Amino acid sequence: MSVEVRVPTLGESVTEATVATWFKKPGDAVAVDEMLCELETDKVTVEVPSPAAGTLGEIIVAEGETVGVDALLATLNAGSGEAPAPAASAPTQAPATGGADVDVMVPTLGESVTEATVATWFKAVGDTVAQDEMLCELETDKVSVEVPSPAAGTLTAIVAAEGATVDASAKLAVISSGSGASAAAPAAAATAAPAASTGKDIENAPSANKLMAENGVDAASVSGTGKDGRIMKDDVLKAMAAPKAAPAAAAAPRAASAPQDAAREERVKMTKLRQTIARRLKESQNTAAMLTTYNEVDMTEVMALRNEYKDLFLKKHGVKLGFMSFFTKACIHALNEVPEVNAEIDGTDVVYKNYVNMGIAAGTPQGLVVPVIRDADQMSFAGIEKAIAEKGARARDGKLSMAEMQGGTFTISNGGVYGSLMSSPILNPPQSGILGMHKIQDRPMAIKGQVVIRPMMYLALSYDHRIVDGKGAVTFLVRVKEALEDPRRLLMDL
């Protein structure tokens, strides 16, 4: 029986989509609800599941083509045609162990996150696993999420392979628990054996071990980029391709004039996470009418106040008094006066936020992340400093959850810790404003007709000109400047 696969409902006001990727080809066996292809609209990415179990017949719309709502994408041979399915899945199935089957599901990804990409499997089919042992790593557009084993046993099936995109409720694998779990132990040990040659107390990705064994690659010559330095499949491929890089590059027009440089170049594929970050940042520039206004602030009074009370503050509250709490308070004060900087555009509506969820950009070994301090406008100086310290530590340890980076209404980015004197920060969509802090530098200033040396900092406010006018942006930055140059204004709400 032939079943039609059609474009699903795309959402209000969306009338067409482009076929981005087909995950199956004609003749492939598919299960009901298994993802067949991915569509892209001007708003979201839409997955198209199989309406029935069977065999994919004909693909009507190829990758890159644009179709309307309810258009025919492909045909599916249901019923008797599904017989080939066991053969198609046989390579990823291990013999039955007799234990109870436990599904490995995608963990909670966080608010508004609906899909993730399977980055790496650390276990192969047939491997024995302990409860809570890491099975695989997922990448979303913000963080990497580790998936632990829900039970001890044997990994009997991998449903979502590396590179596959899965939704928030998808099944990733199957674990066979119980007494039969030990049956695959020898195979698992054999698979893991090459990892011992690395001399490290970490287990490399099974796919990497297999590739190194098949191609005679010494693990010591491979630089691991995975968690804790474990070697991934891409690391092995990169190591294998390195000697061949020079001839390939020499043929390119760019390298023709300096072929000796080709051997010193390295081409590394961007991770899904980095690709998404790059896309979102560019979308921010393309979508928002982004503009930056600048000012400078004399940090004399804030530094004096901090030096006077930092020891007492630490003794009473158990946390150091830094500059970030002053800047957070100053921004909250300014956001109350210029609420459009704390708003966002939703279609033809402006959504004003009657609260402040402050994003504080933090540098980590994996890159810049922005944990959010919820309801920062209700917090004291001590509460803000404690939240910043706690979020910063979790960010550096890679333990931030998706929920902790969602829902921000305004962001502060401190490039000064790296020595930046001035920059133009990029908006964190859908937010309409971001404040850039910079290095404090002694500069000669004219004060009451006298030239004096003062600790000065440049401030930069990038804002969405579609919603924030120049007057509002300048007013916001002036209020931040006034509050920092006379911190008593914060106490009196002036």
Backbone torsions as a table, in degrees:
resi	resn	phi	psi	omega
1	MET	NA	131.6	-179.1
2	SER	-90.0	131.5	179.6
3	VAL	-118.2	135.7	-179.7
4	GLU	-87.4	139.4	173.7
5	VAL	-108.0	115.3	-174.3
6	ARG	-118.6	163.0	177.0
7	VAL	-64.4	126.3	179.1
8	PRO	-74.8	174.1	175.4
9	THR	-61.2	129.1	-173.0
10	LEU	-97.4	-9.8	-179.3
11	GLY	112.4	164.2	-176.9
12	GLU	-59.5	131.5	175.2
13	SER	73.8	0.0	178.1
14	VAL	-98.3	119.7	-172.6
15	THR	-112.6	-11.8	-179.3
16	GLU	-150.3	162.1	180.0
17	ALA	-147.3	160.5	177.5
18	THR	-111.0	134.3	177.4
19	VAL	-72.3	112.3	-177.0
20	ALA	-84.9	-50.2	-174.0
21	THR	-148.9	135.3	168.1
22	TRP	-97.9	125.8	-179.9
23	PHE	-94.5	-7.5	177.9
24	LYS	-130.2	156.0	176.8
25	LYS	-123.5	159.3	-179.1
26	PRO	-51.5	133.6	-179.3
27	GLY	98.2	-15.5	179.5
28	ASP	-72.2	139.9	173.8
29	ALA	-78.7	138.2	-179.3
30	VAL	-133.0	149.7	175.8
31	ALA	-97.3	161.1	178.0
32	VAL	-62.2	136.3	-179.4
33	ASP	71.9	3.1	175.2
34	GLU	-71.8	140.6	-174.5
35	MET	-70.0	126.7	-179.2
36	LEU	-96.3	-45.9	-178.4
37	CYS	-154.0	174.6	-178.5
38	GLU	-128.1	131.1	178.4
39	LEU	-108.8	148.4	175.8
40	GLU	-119.1	131.4	173.8
41	THR	-114.0	-175.8	179.0
42	ASP	-76.9	-1.4	-178.9
43	LYS	-121.7	-46.4	-172.8
44	VAL	-140.8	168.8	170.7
45	THR	-100.5	131.9	-174.6
46	VAL	-118.9	128.2	175.9
47	GLU	-90.6	142.4	179.2
48	VAL	-112.1	109.9	-179.6
49	PRO	-84.9	160.6	177.2
50	SER	-74.2	130.1	-179.2
51	PRO	-74.8	-12.9	-178.6
52	ALA	-158.1	164.5	174.2
53	ALA	-83.1	144.9	179.4
54	GLY	161.0	-142.7	-179.2
55	THR	-126.6	134.1	178.8
56	LEU	-67.6	124.0	-177.9
57	GLY	-87.4	-93.5	-176.3
58	GLU	-113.4	136.5	173.6
59	ILE	-91.3	116.1	-175.9
60	ILE	-84.0	-39.6	-175.9
61	VAL	-113.6	117.5	-177.2
62	ALA	-80.6	166.3	177.6
63	GLU	-58.8	136.9	178.5
64	GLY	94.8	-13.1	-179.5
65	GLU	-86.0	149.8	-179.0
66	THR	-104.7	135.3	-176.6
67	VAL	-133.1	161.9	177.6
68	GLY	-93.4	176.0	178.6
69	VAL	-62.5	136.5	177.1
70	ASP	72.6	11.4	178.0
71	ALA	-68.9	150.3	179.5
72	LEU	-76.7	121.9	-179.0
73	LEU	-96.4	-41.0	-176.3
74	ALA	-164.3	171.4	173.4
75	THR	-116.9	152.1	-176.9
76	LEU	-128.5	129.7	176.0
77	ASN	-90.7	101.3	-177.2
78	ALA	-91.7	174.2	176.4
79	GLY	80.0	-122.5	-174.4
80	SER	-63.1	-22.7	-178.6
81	GLY	-68.7	-9.8	-176.8
82	GLU	-83.3	0.5	-178.1
83	ALA	-57.5	-37.1	-177.6
84	PRO	-67.3	-9.4	-173.9
85	ALA	-54.6	-45.4	-179.1
86	PRO	-58.4	-40.2	-179.6
87	ALA	-64.2	-38.8	-178.0
88	ALA	-65.6	-34.9	-176.1
89	SER	-94.3	-4.7	-174.7
90	ALA	-54.9	-41.3	-176.6
91	PRO	-61.0	-24.9	-177.6
92	THR	-98.3	3.1	-177.9
93	GLN	-102.6	138.6	174.2
94	ALA	-99.7	159.2	177.6
95	PRO	-57.7	147.3	-179.6
96	ALA	-60.5	138.8	-176.6
97	THR	-103.7	-12.4	178.9
98	GLY	90.2	-6.6	179.3
99	GLY	-86.8	175.4	178.3
100	ALA	-75.4	138.3	179.9
101	ASP	-84.3	133.0	178.5
102	VAL	-122.2	124.7	179.4
103	ASP	-77.4	138.4	172.7
104	VAL	-100.1	113.3	-175.3
105	MET	-105.3	159.9	173.9
106	VAL	-64.0	126.9	179.0
107	PRO	-70.5	172.4	178.3
108	THR	-60.6	126.1	-175.1
109	LEU	-96.4	-16.8	-180.0
110	GLY	111.8	167.6	-177.5
111	GLU	-57.6	129.9	174.1
112	SER	70.9	1.7	177.8
113	VAL	-96.5	117.4	-172.6
114	THR	-110.0	-9.8	-178.2
115	GLU	-152.1	162.8	178.4
116	ALA	-147.7	161.6	177.1
117	THR	-110.2	134.2	177.6
118	VAL	-73.9	110.3	-175.8
119	ALA	-83.4	-50.4	-173.8
120	THR	-150.3	135.0	168.5
121	TRP	-96.9	125.6	179.0
122	PHE	-93.8	-7.3	177.1
123	LYS	-126.9	151.1	177.0
124	ALA	-110.9	161.9	177.1
125	VAL	-57.7	130.6	-178.3
126	GLY	100.9	-14.8	179.6
127	ASP	-73.1	143.6	172.3
128	THR	-84.4	144.6	-178.6
129	VAL	-135.1	149.7	174.7
130	ALA	-95.6	157.5	177.8
131	GLN	-61.2	136.2	-179.4
132	ASP	72.4	3.8	174.3
133	GLU	-72.3	141.2	-175.7
134	MET	-69.6	126.8	-179.9
135	LEU	-95.5	-48.1	-177.4
136	CYS	-154.1	174.0	-179.5
137	GLU	-127.0	131.3	178.3
138	LEU	-106.6	148.4	175.4
139	GLU	-118.0	130.9	172.4
140	THR	-112.5	-172.8	-178.4
141	ASP	-76.6	0.0	-179.6
142	LYS	-128.5	-42.7	-175.5
143	VAL	-140.5	167.0	170.7
144	SER	-95.3	137.4	-176.8
145	VAL	-119.2	123.9	177.8
146	GLU	-86.5	141.5	-179.6
147	VAL	-112.7	110.3	179.2
148	PRO	-85.0	159.9	177.9
149	SER	-74.3	130.4	-179.7
150	PRO	-74.0	-13.1	-178.6
151	ALA	-157.5	162.4	174.1
152	ALA	-81.8	142.6	179.6
153	GLY	162.5	-145.3	-178.2
154	THR	-123.2	134.8	175.9
155	LEU	-74.4	110.5	-174.6
156	THR	-101.5	-18.7	179.2
157	ALA	-157.2	137.7	172.1
158	ILE	-108.3	113.4	-175.9
159	VAL	-84.6	-38.8	-179.0
160	ALA	-112.8	111.0	-176.7
161	ALA	-77.9	169.1	176.8
162	GLU	-57.7	134.1	-179.8
163	GLY	94.0	-14.2	-179.4
164	ALA	-75.8	144.5	175.6
165	THR	-99.4	129.7	-176.0
166	VAL	-124.6	153.9	177.7
167	ASP	-87.9	178.1	-171.4
168	ALA	-69.0	-13.1	-178.7
169	SER	-118.4	18.0	-173.8
170	ALA	-78.9	155.6	174.3
171	LYS	-91.8	132.1	-177.0
172	LEU	-98.0	-38.3	-174.5
173	ALA	-163.2	177.5	177.5
174	VAL	-128.9	131.5	176.1
175	ILE	-108.9	130.3	173.6
176	SER	-97.4	112.5	-177.6
177	SER	-97.3	175.8	177.3
178	GLY	98.2	-168.1	-173.4
179	SER	-65.2	-27.9	-178.2
180	GLY	-71.8	-7.0	-175.0
181	ALA	-65.3	-23.8	-175.8
182	SER	-78.5	-11.1	-174.5
183	ALA	-59.8	-33.8	-175.4
184	ALA	-93.8	7.3	-175.9
185	ALA	-57.4	-46.0	179.7
186	PRO	-58.9	-41.4	179.9
187	ALA	-63.3	-40.7	-179.9
188	ALA	-63.8	-40.9	-179.5
189	ALA	-64.0	-39.5	179.7
190	ALA	-65.1	-39.9	-179.8
191	THR	-65.0	-38.8	-175.6
192	ALA	-81.3	-13.2	-173.2
193	ALA	-53.7	-44.8	-178.2
194	PRO	-58.1	-23.6	-178.1
195	ALA	-63.5	-27.3	-176.8
196	ALA	-64.0	-24.8	-176.6
197	SER	-72.7	-10.9	-179.7
198	THR	-76.4	-19.9	-178.6
199	GLY	75.4	12.8	-179.7
200	LYS	-113.1	156.7	-179.0
201	ASP	-90.6	33.8	178.3
202	ILE	-128.5	154.1	-178.9
203	GLU	-99.8	126.0	179.6
204	ASN	-75.1	165.0	177.8
205	ALA	-60.7	133.1	179.7
206	PRO	-54.3	-38.9	179.3
207	SER	-63.0	-33.2	178.2
208	ALA	-70.2	-43.0	178.1
209	ASN	-59.5	-43.2	-179.1
210	LYS	-63.9	-45.0	-178.1
211	LEU	-64.9	-39.5	178.9
212	MET	-66.0	-40.1	-179.5
213	ALA	-66.3	-40.6	-177.6
214	GLU	-69.5	-29.4	-174.4
215	ASN	-111.5	6.9	177.2
216	GLY	64.3	35.5	-179.7
217	VAL	-90.0	129.4	177.9
218	ASP	-77.4	124.5	-177.8
219	ALA	-59.9	-28.7	-179.2
220	ALA	-66.2	-20.7	-178.9
221	SER	-91.3	1.0	-177.5
222	VAL	-108.1	129.9	177.8
223	SER	-91.9	117.4	-177.4
224	GLY	-82.0	134.2	179.0
225	THR	-110.6	0.6	-179.5
226	GLY	-77.6	-176.6	-178.7
227	LYS	-59.7	132.3	-179.5
228	ASP	60.9	21.0	176.8
229	GLY	84.7	11.2	180.0
230	ARG	-67.5	148.6	-177.4
231	ILE	-84.7	130.1	178.3
232	MET	-103.9	167.9	179.8
233	LYS	-59.0	-42.2	-179.3
234	ASP	-63.3	-32.8	178.1
235	ASP	-63.4	-41.4	179.5
236	VAL	-66.4	-44.8	178.9
237	LEU	-60.3	-38.8	179.4
238	LYS	-66.2	-41.7	179.2
239	ALA	-65.4	-38.2	179.4
240	MET	-69.1	-33.5	-176.3
241	ALA	-82.4	-18.4	-174.1
242	ALA	-55.5	-47.3	-178.8
243	PRO	-63.5	-23.9	-177.4
244	LYS	-90.3	-3.1	-173.9
245	ALA	-65.3	-38.6	-175.1
246	ALA	-62.1	-50.5	179.8
247	PRO	-62.1	-38.9	-178.2
248	ALA	-65.3	-43.0	-177.9
249	ALA	-71.0	-31.1	-176.9
250	ALA	-63.8	-25.9	-178.7
251	ALA	-77.7	-16.5	-177.9
252	ALA	-78.2	142.5	-180.0
253	PRO	-55.9	-35.2	-177.2
254	ARG	-61.7	-37.4	-175.0
255	ALA	-92.7	-4.2	-173.5
256	ALA	-61.4	-37.0	-177.0
257	SER	-79.3	-18.3	-179.5
258	ALA	-142.9	66.9	-176.6
259	PRO	-63.0	-22.7	-179.3
260	GLN	-66.9	-18.9	179.3
261	ASP	-79.1	-22.5	-174.7
262	ALA	-60.7	-37.5	-178.1
263	ALA	-68.5	-17.5	-178.8
264	ARG	-99.6	5.0	178.8
265	GLU	-98.6	154.8	-179.6
266	GLU	-137.1	127.9	179.9
267	ARG	-107.3	119.7	-178.0
268	VAL	-123.9	128.5	179.4
269	LYS	-69.0	135.7	178.6
270	MET	-66.0	143.7	174.6
271	THR	-69.8	161.1	176.6
272	LYS	-58.0	-38.8	-179.7
273	LEU	-62.3	-46.4	-179.7
274	ARG	-67.8	-36.6	176.8
275	GLN	-61.7	-41.7	-179.5
276	THR	-67.4	-42.0	178.2
277	ILE	-60.6	-44.6	-179.9
278	ALA	-61.6	-42.7	-179.1
279	ARG	-65.1	-43.0	-177.2
280	ARG	-67.8	-38.4	178.6
281	LEU	-65.2	-40.9	178.9
282	LYS	-68.8	-36.9	176.3
283	GLU	-62.3	-36.2	178.5
284	SER	-61.3	-43.0	178.6
285	GLN	-68.7	-36.6	-177.4
286	ASN	-75.4	-31.0	-173.9
287	THR	-89.6	-51.9	-176.6
288	ALA	-80.1	147.1	172.1
289	ALA	-86.5	77.4	-168.8
290	MET	-80.3	134.5	-180.0
291	LEU	-140.4	150.8	-179.8
292	THR	-124.3	134.0	174.1
293	THR	-119.2	149.4	-171.9
294	TYR	-123.8	155.7	171.9
295	ASN	-155.8	-178.9	175.8
296	GLU	-137.0	153.3	-176.8
297	VAL	-130.3	137.4	175.1
298	ASP	-83.9	116.0	-173.9
299	MET	-89.6	9.3	-175.1
300	THR	-55.4	-51.3	-173.8
301	GLU	-68.9	-40.6	179.0
302	VAL	-64.3	-42.4	-179.6
303	MET	-66.0	-38.9	178.6
304	ALA	-65.9	-44.7	179.7
305	LEU	-63.0	-41.6	179.7
306	ARG	-65.1	-45.0	-179.7
307	ASN	-63.9	-33.8	-177.5
308	GLU	-71.6	-36.5	-171.8
309	TYR	-113.3	-0.3	-172.9
310	LYS	-62.5	-38.3	-179.7
311	ASP	-68.8	-44.7	178.7
312	LEU	-65.1	-38.4	179.3
313	PHE	-63.0	-45.4	179.5
314	LEU	-64.2	-41.2	-178.9
315	LYS	-64.9	-39.3	-176.5
316	LYS	-82.0	-41.6	-171.7
317	HIS	-103.9	-11.3	177.5
318	GLY	73.2	19.0	178.9
319	VAL	-145.7	147.5	-178.7
320	LYS	-72.9	147.3	175.9
321	LEU	-89.7	111.9	-179.8
322	GLY	-107.8	-172.8	178.7
323	PHE	-81.9	-23.6	-173.2
324	MET	-62.9	-35.3	-180.0
325	SER	-66.7	-35.4	177.0
326	PHE	-65.3	-45.2	180.0
327	PHE	-66.5	-38.0	177.8
328	THR	-62.8	-46.6	178.6
329	LYS	-62.6	-41.1	-179.3
330	ALA	-64.5	-40.2	179.4
331	CYS	-67.7	-40.3	177.6
332	ILE	-60.8	-42.9	178.0
333	HIS	-59.4	-44.2	-179.4
334	ALA	-71.3	-36.1	179.1
335	LEU	-64.4	-32.4	177.4
336	ASN	-65.7	-32.2	-179.4
337	GLU	-85.0	-31.8	-178.9
338	VAL	-122.6	75.8	-171.5
339	PRO	-64.2	-21.3	-179.1
340	GLU	-66.8	-21.6	176.5
341	VAL	-72.1	-20.6	180.0
342	ASN	-102.5	21.6	-177.5
343	ALA	-116.5	176.5	176.4
344	GLU	-145.2	157.8	178.2
345	ILE	-93.9	130.2	175.3
346	ASP	-127.0	96.4	-176.3
347	GLY	67.5	-117.0	177.3
348	THR	-103.8	10.8	179.3
349	ASP	-107.0	153.0	169.9
350	VAL	-108.9	124.4	-178.7
351	VAL	-103.2	109.4	178.4
352	TYR	-87.9	131.5	-178.8
353	LYS	-97.4	120.1	178.6
354	ASN	-90.6	35.7	178.4
355	TYR	-158.4	166.3	178.3
356	VAL	-125.7	112.2	169.9
357	ASN	-102.7	102.9	-170.0
358	MET	-88.1	120.5	173.8
359	GLY	-85.7	129.9	179.5
360	ILE	-117.9	107.4	-177.8
361	ALA	-64.0	135.7	-178.3
362	ALA	-134.8	134.6	178.4
363	GLY	-83.2	135.8	177.5
364	THR	-133.1	166.0	176.6
365	PRO	-58.1	-26.7	-179.4
366	GLN	-87.3	-11.7	-177.7
367	GLY	133.6	-173.3	-177.0
368	LEU	-83.4	129.8	175.1
369	VAL	-124.9	161.7	-176.3
370	VAL	-129.1	84.1	173.7
371	PRO	-66.9	150.9	-174.7
372	VAL	-112.0	130.5	173.5
373	ILE	-95.7	106.7	-175.2
374	ARG	-75.6	140.8	178.7
375	ASP	53.6	44.5	-179.8
376	ALA	-62.9	-25.4	-179.7
377	ASP	-69.4	-12.6	178.6
378	GLN	-99.2	2.2	-173.5
379	MET	-99.1	155.0	172.4
380	SER	-84.3	174.3	175.1
381	PHE	-56.8	-45.0	-178.4
382	ALA	-64.1	-41.2	179.8
383	GLY	-63.2	-40.3	179.4
384	ILE	-67.0	-44.4	-179.4
385	GLU	-63.3	-39.5	178.9
386	LYS	-65.9	-41.4	-179.6
387	ALA	-66.2	-40.8	179.5
388	ILE	-64.8	-44.0	179.9
389	ALA	-62.9	-43.5	-177.6
390	GLU	-68.5	-44.3	179.4
391	LYS	-66.2	-38.5	-179.9
392	GLY	-63.9	-41.8	179.2
393	ALA	-65.4	-42.5	179.2
394	ARG	-66.1	-34.8	178.4
395	ALA	-65.8	-44.9	-179.3
396	ARG	-65.6	-31.2	179.7
397	ASP	-85.8	-1.3	-179.7
398	GLY	69.9	28.1	-175.3
399	LYS	-109.7	10.1	178.1
400	LEU	-69.0	136.9	175.3
401	SER	-88.6	164.9	177.6
402	MET	-60.2	-39.6	-177.2
403	ALA	-61.0	-29.7	-178.1
404	GLU	-76.4	-8.1	178.7
405	MET	-118.7	17.6	-179.4
406	GLN	-111.4	152.8	169.5
407	GLY	84.6	11.9	178.8
408	GLY	-66.7	146.7	178.5
409	THR	-111.1	-17.9	179.1
410	PHE	-158.2	152.3	-176.3
411	THR	-130.0	143.9	172.4
412	ILE	-116.8	128.6	178.6
413	SER	-121.3	126.0	-175.9
414	ASN	-108.0	89.6	176.7
415	GLY	-77.7	-9.5	-179.0
416	GLY	-64.8	-27.3	-179.5
417	VAL	-66.5	-19.8	177.4
418	TYR	-100.6	1.1	177.9
419	GLY	97.2	7.8	-178.7
420	SER	-69.0	131.0	179.0
421	LEU	-90.2	-32.6	177.4
422	MET	-161.0	143.9	178.0
423	SER	-156.4	169.1	175.5
424	SER	-118.1	97.1	-177.6
425	PRO	-64.8	151.3	178.8
426	ILE	-95.5	138.4	-179.3
427	LEU	-58.6	147.3	175.6
428	ASN	-102.2	92.6	-172.8
429	PRO	-62.4	147.0	6.7
430	PRO	-91.0	18.6	-179.4
431	GLN	-64.2	155.8	-177.4
432	SER	-106.9	0.0	-179.6
433	GLY	-154.8	147.7	174.1
434	ILE	-146.1	133.2	-179.8
435	LEU	-100.8	129.5	176.0
436	GLY	-103.0	120.4	173.4
437	MET	-93.1	158.4	-177.6
438	HIS	-142.0	-175.4	-176.3
439	LYS	-64.8	139.2	173.5
440	ILE	-84.9	123.2	-174.7
441	GLN	-133.8	132.6	176.3
442	ASP	-68.1	127.6	179.3
443	ARG	-139.8	149.9	175.8
444	PRO	-72.3	129.6	-179.3
445	MET	-128.6	148.8	176.6
446	ALA	-89.4	110.1	-179.2
447	ILE	-120.4	112.9	179.0
448	LYS	52.7	44.7	176.5
449	GLY	81.8	0.4	-179.6
450	GLN	-117.3	144.7	175.8
451	VAL	-89.0	117.3	-179.2
452	VAL	-128.8	157.0	178.3
453	ILE	-91.8	125.0	-178.9
454	ARG	-130.8	148.1	175.3
455	PRO	-77.8	109.1	-173.4
456	MET	-112.2	149.6	175.3
457	MET	-134.4	134.3	172.3
458	TYR	-80.5	138.3	175.4
459	LEU	-115.0	143.7	177.9
460	ALA	-131.7	128.3	174.6
461	LEU	-114.5	112.5	171.4
462	SER	-93.1	136.0	-174.3
463	TYR	-145.0	160.0	178.7
464	ASP	-88.1	108.9	-174.4
465	HIS	-69.1	-11.9	176.7
466	ARG	-66.8	-28.9	-175.1
467	ILE	-118.8	-27.4	-178.1
468	VAL	-110.0	121.4	176.7
469	ASP	-79.5	163.3	180.0
470	GLY	-57.8	-40.1	179.9
471	LYS	-60.6	-44.4	180.0
472	GLY	-64.6	-40.2	-179.3
473	ALA	-65.3	-45.3	179.9
474	VAL	-65.5	-42.4	178.3
475	THR	-59.2	-43.6	179.5
476	PHE	-57.9	-49.5	-176.1
477	LEU	-67.0	-36.1	177.3
478	VAL	-65.1	-38.8	178.6
479	ARG	-66.4	-38.2	176.2
480	VAL	-63.1	-44.6	179.0
481	LYS	-60.4	-47.3	-178.5
482	GLU	-62.5	-41.9	-178.1
483	ALA	-66.5	-35.2	-179.1
484	LEU	-79.4	-32.6	-179.7
485	GLU	-78.4	-18.1	174.3
486	ASP	-141.3	80.9	-174.1
487	PRO	-58.5	-17.5	178.1
488	ARG	-62.9	-23.8	178.6
489	ARG	-62.6	-33.5	179.2
490	LEU	-64.9	-36.7	-179.1
491	LEU	-71.0	-31.3	-177.5
492	MET	-101.1	5.8	177.3
493	ASP	55.9	50.3	-179.1
494	LEU	-109.7	NA	NA
